[in-house]
């Protein structure tokens, strides 16, 4: 399969179309929210989409971000935080209609949309589209009060987290974390947590091991050292993978260790 490395936008799509490239299926999973100029990106899609083709895109759902106070997913790699309503508006502007939508559990709650040319009669619109648009409206995505409440909930989670960690440290407990990913680093720095609170963070990526989290300078360690470090509490930073991480690090139960997650609320288990 030929691979072309570069940025996709209206100009690159025109170049592809000039070479006769038209596609029955265009897939973009966790791409749309990362695009600096979403208009130019979407404008390129109909240029290379076949007459009866489908575009399918997957992205974290703004409604879930607000509902579960997922503020740690707000960082520089994400240029947009998308609802179905917003994506419908953008796609329609460039001649595409969204004819179906699915809810997915990935990243704490995502949407996968299916789109086609507006004039394409081969794809009838599913009732799930209107249903989701109504749910977004009922949730209050067009109401500023929802966004103000989100800010307040993020602040509460920060204070609850710091209160718990401070109490544990007062009781001479050893606290470490798992997952040196972007969302975890966002959370750590928002809360102002440093290495005087968390001794280290475990991560399976060998390219991160031996380095430090930006800002907090918490050292990144291999999970192979978990039994050697013997933390009393393990803060799971990628909360969307808490079940998998708790299973992989279940050895901490041998010495009475416990896990902590902080979103959507602080929980010890």
ABEGO torsion letter per residue (X at the ends): XBBBBEBBBAAAAAAAAAAGBBBABBBBBGAAAABABAAAAAAAAAAABBAABBBBBBBBBAAAAAAAGBAAABBAABABBBBAAAAAAAAAAAGBBBABBBBBABGGEBBBBBBBBAABAABBBBAAAAAAAAAAAAAGAABAAAAAAAAAAAAAAAAAAAAAAAAAAAAGBBBBBBGBBAAAAAAAAAAGBBAAABABBBBABAAABGBBBBGAGBBBBBAAAAAAAGBABBBBABAAAAAAAAAAAAAAAAAGBBBBBAOABBBBX
